[in-house]
Amino acid sequence: MRCPSCQHNGTRVLDSRPVDDSRAIRRRRECEECLYRFTTFEKVEEIPLIVVKKDGAREEFSREKILRGLIKACEKRPVPLQKLEDIVHEIEKELRNQGVSEVNSELVGEMVMDRLARLDEVAYVRFASVYRQFKDINVFIEELSDLIKKVR
């Protein structure tokens, strides 16, 4: 590692610790020449995961977008934020473990709804009503019937 102060090509690591849920490592370094101290971060470079939308448009997978949808669905529900973050992490991990670079948005939506159904039924219905764009009350009742069958 090159020193940012004197450009000497030798540094030593003083301290290392995991950051960002252990997805990166923070290292305190010291230049062997001028003793300048600085911090570096080491992170695995992930292959971009592309989500193919219903209309064929493509966009990069966004943890934040899924988390926002979950937070909205769980508004005024007794669901801790950490549970929602765990769901997002679990979904991203499962998608990346499939070893593909593109996934359909339908698959992502179904994964979210499956986990929400187990976490909070009201949040599930809220999310499903937006995601599935219920056209009338009959479709809504069918969805509730399916949920009741799953729960029992």
Accessible surface in RSA format (square Angstrom, percent):
REM  Atomic radii and reference values for relative SASA: ProtOr
REM  Chains: A
REM  Algorithm: Lee & Richards
REM  Probe-radius: 1.40
REM  Slices: 20
REM RES _ NUM      All-atoms   Total-Side   Main-Chain    Non-polar    All polar
REM                ABS   REL    ABS   REL    ABS   REL    ABS   REL    ABS   REL
RES MET A   1   112.71  58.4  66.93  44.3  45.78 109.0  57.96  49.3  54.75  72.5
RES ARG A   2   133.76  56.2 122.10  62.2  11.66  27.8  34.92  47.7  98.84  59.9
RES CYS A   3     0.19   0.1   0.00   0.0   0.19   0.4   0.00   0.0   0.19   0.2
RES PRO A   4    77.31  56.3  48.11  43.9  29.20 106.2  56.59  46.7  20.72 128.8
RES SER A   5    68.25  57.7  32.31  43.1  35.94  82.8  11.39  24.2  56.86  79.7
RES CYS A   6    54.18  41.0  25.12  28.0  29.06  68.3  32.07  81.3  22.11  23.8
RES GLN A   7    95.97  53.7  89.61  65.5   6.36  15.1  49.46 105.3  46.50  35.3
RES HIS A   8    66.53  36.4  58.18  40.4   8.35  21.4  43.91  45.3  22.63  26.3
RES ASN A   9   106.47  73.4  83.79  81.0  22.67  54.6  23.08  55.5  83.39  80.6
RES GLY A  10    13.39  16.5   0.00   N/A  13.39  16.5  13.39  36.7   0.00   0.0
RES THR A  11    22.70  16.1   0.69   0.7  22.01  52.5   0.00   0.0  22.70  34.3
RES ARG A  12   124.81  52.4 120.75  61.6   4.06   9.7  45.14  61.7  79.67  48.3
RES VAL A  13    67.58  44.5  41.06  37.2  26.52  63.9  41.06  35.7  26.52  71.9
RES LEU A  14    60.94  33.9  25.04  17.9  35.90  90.3  28.68  20.1  32.26  86.8
RES ASP A  15    50.82  35.6  44.92  44.7   5.90  14.0  22.58  53.1  28.24  28.2
RES SER A  16    52.58  44.4  27.06  36.1  25.52  58.8  24.80  52.8  27.78  38.9
RES ARG A  17   124.12  52.1 122.32  62.4   1.81   4.3  35.41  48.4  88.72  53.8
RES PRO A  18    90.08  65.7  74.49  67.9  15.59  56.7  74.66  61.6  15.42  95.8
RES VAL A  19    43.71  28.8  36.24  32.8   7.48  18.0  43.71  38.0   0.00   0.0
RES ASP A  20    73.58  51.5  51.85  51.6  21.73  51.4  26.48  62.3  47.10  47.0
RES ASP A  21   121.30  85.0  87.93  87.5  33.37  78.9  28.04  66.0  93.26  93.0
RES SER A  22    88.93  75.1  59.13  78.9  29.80  68.7  32.02  68.2  56.91  79.7
RES ARG A  23    77.59  32.6  64.75  33.0  12.84  30.6  48.19  65.9  29.40  17.8
RES ALA A  24     9.71   8.9   6.03   9.3   3.68   8.4   8.77  12.4   0.94   2.5
RES ILE A  25    61.89  35.2  61.89  46.1   0.00   0.0  61.89  44.6   0.00   0.0
RES ARG A  26    63.63  26.7  63.41  32.3   0.22   0.5  11.70  16.0  51.93  31.5
RES ARG A  27    48.39  20.3  48.39  24.7   0.00   0.0   2.66   3.6  45.73  27.7
RES ARG A  28    68.92  28.9  68.92  35.1   0.00   0.0  16.53  22.6  52.39  31.8
RES ARG A  29    33.26  14.0  33.26  17.0   0.00   0.0   0.00   0.0  33.26  20.2
RES GLU A  30    13.61   7.8  13.58  10.3   0.03   0.1   0.22   0.4  13.39  10.9
RES CYS A  31     0.12   0.1   0.00   0.0   0.12   0.3   0.00   0.0   0.12   0.1
RES GLU A  32   105.07  60.3  75.20  56.9  29.87  71.1  29.07  56.2  76.00  62.1
RES GLU A  33   117.84  67.7  91.64  69.3  26.20  62.4  23.22  44.9  94.62  77.3
RES CYS A  34    57.18  43.2  27.05  30.2  30.13  70.8  34.40  87.1  22.78  24.6
RES LEU A  35   116.90  65.1 105.58  75.5  11.32  28.5 105.92  74.4  10.98  29.5
RES TYR A  36   100.70  47.0  93.35  53.1   7.35  19.1  57.69  43.4  43.01  53.0
RES ARG A  37   131.81  55.3 116.07  59.2  15.75  37.5  26.85  36.7 104.97  63.6
RES PHE A  38    21.85  10.9  17.85  11.1   4.00  10.4  21.85  13.2   0.00   0.0
RES THR A  39    48.18  34.3  23.31  23.6  24.87  59.3  17.22  23.1  30.96  46.8
RES THR A  40    26.58  18.9  22.08  22.4   4.49  10.7  24.07  32.3   2.50   3.8
RES PHE A  41   131.64  65.9 100.22  62.1  31.42  81.8 100.49  60.9  31.15  89.2
RES GLU A  42    92.04  52.8  85.64  64.8   6.40  15.2  40.20  77.7  51.84  42.3
RES LYS A  43   142.26  69.4 113.19  69.4  29.07  69.2  66.92  60.2  75.33  80.2
RES VAL A  44   115.75  76.2 103.87  94.0  11.89  28.6 110.08  95.6   5.67  15.4
RES GLU A  45   166.70  95.7 137.40 103.9  29.30  69.8  57.43 111.1 109.27  89.2
RES GLU A  46    92.96  53.4  69.16  52.3  23.80  56.7  25.80  49.9  67.16  54.8
RES ILE A  47   132.86  75.6 125.98  93.9   6.88  16.6 128.47  92.5   4.39  11.9
RES PRO A  48    72.58  52.9  66.85  60.9   5.73  20.8  70.34  58.1   2.24  13.9
RES LEU A  49     3.10   1.7   2.40   1.7   0.70   1.7   2.75   1.9   0.35   0.9
RES ILE A  50    43.80  24.9  43.80  32.6   0.00   0.0  43.80  31.5   0.00   0.0
RES VAL A  51    14.54   9.6  14.54  13.2   0.00   0.0  14.54  12.6   0.00   0.0
RES VAL A  52    23.72  15.6  22.99  20.8   0.74   1.8  22.99  20.0   0.74   2.0
RES LYS A  53    64.78  31.6  59.81  36.7   4.97  11.8  31.85  28.7  32.93  35.1
RES LYS A  54   132.93  64.9  96.94  59.5  35.99  85.7  75.56  68.0  57.37  61.1
RES ASP A  55   122.98  86.1  81.13  80.8  41.85  99.0  51.79 121.9  71.19  71.0
RES GLY A  56    38.41  47.4   0.00   N/A  38.41  47.4  28.43  78.0   9.98  22.3
RES ALA A  57    51.60  47.4  39.71  61.3  11.89  27.1  50.74  71.4   0.86   2.3
RES ARG A  58   140.46  59.0 107.85  55.0  32.61  77.6  42.35  57.9  98.11  59.5
RES GLU A  59    67.14  38.5  59.56  45.1   7.58  18.1  31.63  61.2  35.51  29.0
RES GLU A  60   112.23  64.4  99.53  75.3  12.70  30.2  26.85  51.9  85.38  69.7
RES PHE A  61    20.01  10.0   3.71   2.3  16.30  42.4   4.03   2.4  15.98  45.7
RES SER A  62    34.60  29.2  26.69  35.6   7.91  18.2  20.61  43.9  13.99  19.6
RES ARG A  63    57.51  24.1  55.74  28.4   1.78   4.2  29.48  40.3  28.04  17.0
RES GLU A  64   109.98  63.1 107.81  81.6   2.17   5.2  54.25 104.9  55.73  45.5
RES LYS A  65    89.80  43.8  84.63  51.9   5.17  12.3  67.33  60.6  22.47  23.9
RES ILE A  66    23.21  13.2  16.80  12.5   6.41  15.5  22.85  16.5   0.36   1.0
RES LEU A  67    38.35  21.4  38.35  27.4   0.00   0.0  38.35  26.9   0.00   0.0
RES ARG A  68   148.90  62.5 143.28  73.0   5.61  13.4  72.65  99.3  76.25  46.2
RES GLY A  69    25.42  31.3   0.00   N/A  25.42  31.3  22.91  62.9   2.50   5.6
RES LEU A  70     0.00   0.0   0.00   0.0   0.00   0.0   0.00   0.0   0.00   0.0
RES ILE A  71    78.61  44.7  77.20  57.5   1.41   3.4  77.20  55.6   1.41   3.8
RES LYS A  72   141.55  69.1 135.27  83.0   6.28  15.0  93.33  84.0  48.22  51.4
RES ALA A  73     5.56   5.1   1.15   1.8   4.42  10.0   5.08   7.2   0.49   1.3
RES CYS A  74     8.73   6.6   2.94   3.3   5.80  13.6   3.31   8.4   5.42   5.8
RES GLU A  75    88.85  51.0  82.60  62.5   6.25  14.9  30.27  58.5  58.58  47.8
RES LYS A  76   194.05  94.7 147.48  90.5  46.57 110.9 108.32  97.5  85.73  91.3
RES ARG A  77    80.47  33.8  63.36  32.3  17.12  40.8   3.03   4.1  77.44  46.9
RES PRO A  78   115.71  84.3  80.42  73.3  35.29 128.3  96.37  79.6  19.34 120.2
RES VAL A  79    22.77  15.0   3.45   3.1  19.32  46.5   4.59   4.0  18.17  49.3
RES PRO A  80    76.51  55.8  64.30  58.6  12.20  44.4  75.88  62.7   0.62   3.9
RES LEU A  81    93.04  51.8  84.27  60.3   8.77  22.1  85.49  60.0   7.55  20.3
RES GLN A  82   108.42  60.6 104.93  76.7   3.49   8.3  52.07 110.8  56.35  42.7
RES LYS A  83   103.42  50.5 102.54  62.9   0.88   2.1  46.88  42.2  56.54  60.2
RES LEU A  84     5.12   2.9   5.12   3.7   0.00   0.0   5.12   3.6   0.00   0.0
RES GLU A  85    60.64  34.8  58.83  44.5   1.81   4.3  18.42  35.6  42.22  34.5
RES ASP A  86    67.82  47.5  63.92  63.6   3.90   9.2  24.55  57.8  43.27  43.2
RES ILE A  87    14.36   8.2  14.29  10.6   0.07   0.2  14.32  10.3   0.04   0.1
RES VAL A  88     2.52   1.7   2.52   2.3   0.00   0.0   2.52   2.2   0.00   0.0
RES HIS A  89    77.30  42.2  77.17  53.6   0.13   0.3  54.40  56.1  22.90  26.7
RES GLU A  90    80.70  46.3  76.81  58.1   3.89   9.3  32.79  63.4  47.91  39.1
RES ILE A  91     0.00   0.0   0.00   0.0   0.00   0.0   0.00   0.0   0.00   0.0
RES GLU A  92    19.80  11.4  19.80  15.0   0.00   0.0   6.67  12.9  13.13  10.7
RES LYS A  93   124.20  60.6 117.93  72.4   6.26  14.9  67.02  60.3  57.18  60.9
RES GLU A  94    73.43  42.2  68.65  51.9   4.78  11.4  30.75  59.5  42.68  34.8
RES LEU A  95     0.00   0.0   0.00   0.0   0.00   0.0   0.00   0.0   0.00   0.0
RES ARG A  96    71.51  30.0  53.57  27.3  17.94  42.7  33.86  46.3  37.65  22.8
RES ASN A  97   111.85  77.1  78.48  75.8  33.36  80.3  27.94  67.2  83.91  81.1
RES GLN A  98    87.33  48.8  55.62  40.7  31.71  75.5  34.50  73.4  52.83  40.1
RES GLY A  99    69.30  85.5   0.00   N/A  69.30  85.5  35.65  97.8  33.65  75.4
RES VAL A 100    74.20  48.8  60.50  54.8  13.70  33.0  65.93  57.3   8.27  22.4
RES SER A 101    62.82  53.1  54.95  73.3   7.87  18.1  27.97  59.6  34.85  48.8
RES GLU A 102    73.05  41.9  58.94  44.6  14.10  33.6  20.27  39.2  52.77  43.1
RES VAL A 103     8.72   5.7   1.77   1.6   6.95  16.7   8.72   7.6   0.00   0.0
RES ASN A 104    84.54  58.3  81.65  78.9   2.89   7.0   4.70  11.3  79.83  77.2
RES SER A 105    18.00  15.2  16.01  21.4   2.00   4.6  13.49  28.7   4.51   6.3
RES GLU A 106    72.21  41.5  72.13  54.6   0.09   0.2  47.70  92.3  24.51  20.0
RES LEU A 107    69.55  38.7  64.53  46.2   5.02  12.6  68.61  48.2   0.94   2.5
RES VAL A 108    13.83   9.1  13.83  12.5   0.00   0.0  13.83  12.0   0.00   0.0
RES GLY A 109     5.00   6.2   0.00   N/A   5.00   6.2   4.64  12.7   0.36   0.8
RES GLU A 110    74.50  42.8  71.78  54.3   2.72   6.5  39.13  75.7  35.37  28.9
RES MET A 111    12.44   6.4   9.87   6.5   2.56   6.1  12.17  10.3   0.26   0.3
RES VAL A 112     2.95   1.9   2.95   2.7   0.00   0.0   2.95   2.6   0.00   0.0
RES MET A 113     3.77   2.0   3.74   2.5   0.03   0.1   3.77   3.2   0.00   0.0
RES ASP A 114    65.71  46.0  63.33  63.0   2.38   5.6  19.02  44.8  46.69  46.6
RES ARG A 115    24.59  10.3  21.60  11.0   3.00   7.1   5.62   7.7  18.97  11.5
RES LEU A 116     0.00   0.0   0.00   0.0   0.00   0.0   0.00   0.0   0.00   0.0
RES ALA A 117    13.87  12.7   5.99   9.2   7.88  17.9   6.20   8.7   7.66  20.3
RES ARG A 118   165.83  69.6 127.76  65.1  38.07  90.6  77.65 106.1  88.18  53.4
RES LEU A 119    55.52  30.9  27.06  19.4  28.46  71.5  31.19  21.9  24.33  65.5
RES ASP A 120    15.68  11.0   9.40   9.4   6.28  14.8   6.17  14.5   9.52   9.5
RES GLU A 121    82.08  47.1  77.60  58.7   4.48  10.7  22.46  43.4  59.62  48.7
RES VAL A 122    65.89  43.4  63.11  57.1   2.78   6.7  65.49  56.9   0.40   1.1
RES ALA A 123     0.00   0.0   0.00   0.0   0.00   0.0   0.00   0.0   0.00   0.0
RES TYR A 124     3.03   1.4   3.03   1.7   0.00   0.0   0.50   0.4   2.53   3.1
RES VAL A 125    24.71  16.3  24.71  22.4   0.00   0.0  24.71  21.5   0.00   0.0
RES ARG A 126    88.16  37.0  82.62  42.1   5.54  13.2  40.26  55.0  47.89  29.0
RES PHE A 127    34.24  17.1  31.07  19.2   3.18   8.3  34.02  20.6   0.23   0.7
RES ALA A 128     0.00   0.0   0.00   0.0   0.00   0.0   0.00   0.0   0.00   0.0
RES SER A 129    37.61  31.8  29.26  39.1   8.35  19.2  16.64  35.4  20.97  29.4
RES VAL A 130   117.58  77.4 107.35  97.2  10.23  24.6 112.92  98.1   4.66  12.6
RES TYR A 131    46.69  21.8  36.76  20.9   9.94  25.9  42.12  31.7   4.57   5.6
RES ARG A 132    94.31  39.6  67.46  34.4  26.85  63.9  37.51  51.3  56.80  34.4
RES GLN A 133   113.14  63.3 104.05  76.0   9.09  21.7  27.80  59.2  85.34  64.7
RES PHE A 134    39.05  19.5  12.17   7.5  26.88  70.0  12.95   7.8  26.10  74.7
RES LYS A 135   168.89  82.4 134.83  82.7  34.06  81.1 107.22  96.5  61.66  65.7
RES ASP A 136    75.06  52.6  61.63  61.3  13.44  31.8  39.70  93.4  35.37  35.3
RES ILE A 137   114.40  65.1 106.66  79.5   7.74  18.7 109.34  78.7   5.06  13.7
RES ASN A 138    92.73  63.9  90.73  87.7   2.00   4.8  20.13  48.5  72.60  70.2
RES VAL A 139    59.93  39.4  59.27  53.7   0.66   1.6  59.27  51.5   0.66   1.8
RES PHE A 140    54.59  27.3  54.59  33.8   0.00   0.0  54.59  33.1   0.00   0.0
RES ILE A 141    90.87  51.7  90.87  67.7   0.00   0.0  90.87  65.4   0.00   0.0
RES GLU A 142   109.96  63.1 107.01  81.0   2.96   7.0  41.35  80.0  68.62  56.0
RES GLU A 143    15.65   9.0  14.93  11.3   0.72   1.7   2.10   4.1  13.55  11.1
RES LEU A 144    58.34  32.5  58.14  41.6   0.20   0.5  58.30  40.9   0.04   0.1
RES SER A 145    45.56  38.5  42.30  56.5   3.26   7.5  21.55  45.9  24.01  33.6
RES ASP A 146    68.37  47.9  66.50  66.2   1.87   4.4  14.24  33.5  54.13  54.0
RES LEU A 147     9.54   5.3   9.37   6.7   0.18   0.4   9.41   6.6   0.13   0.4
RES ILE A 148    84.94  48.3  83.68  62.3   1.27   3.1  84.94  61.2   0.00   0.0
RES LYS A 149   151.97  74.1 132.48  81.3  19.49  46.4  89.96  81.0  62.02  66.1
RES LYS A 150   128.39  62.6  94.43  57.9  33.96  80.9  77.18  69.5  51.22  54.6
RES VAL A 151    84.94  55.9  53.44  48.4  31.50  75.9  60.15  52.3  24.80  67.3
RES ARG A 152   224.50  94.3 164.09  83.6  60.40 143.8  83.55 114.2 140.95  85.4
END  Absolute sums over single chains surface
CHAIN  1 A    10348.9       8532.1       1816.8       5582.3       4766.6
END  Absolute sums over all chains
TOTAL         10348.9       8532.1       1816.8       5582.3       4766.6
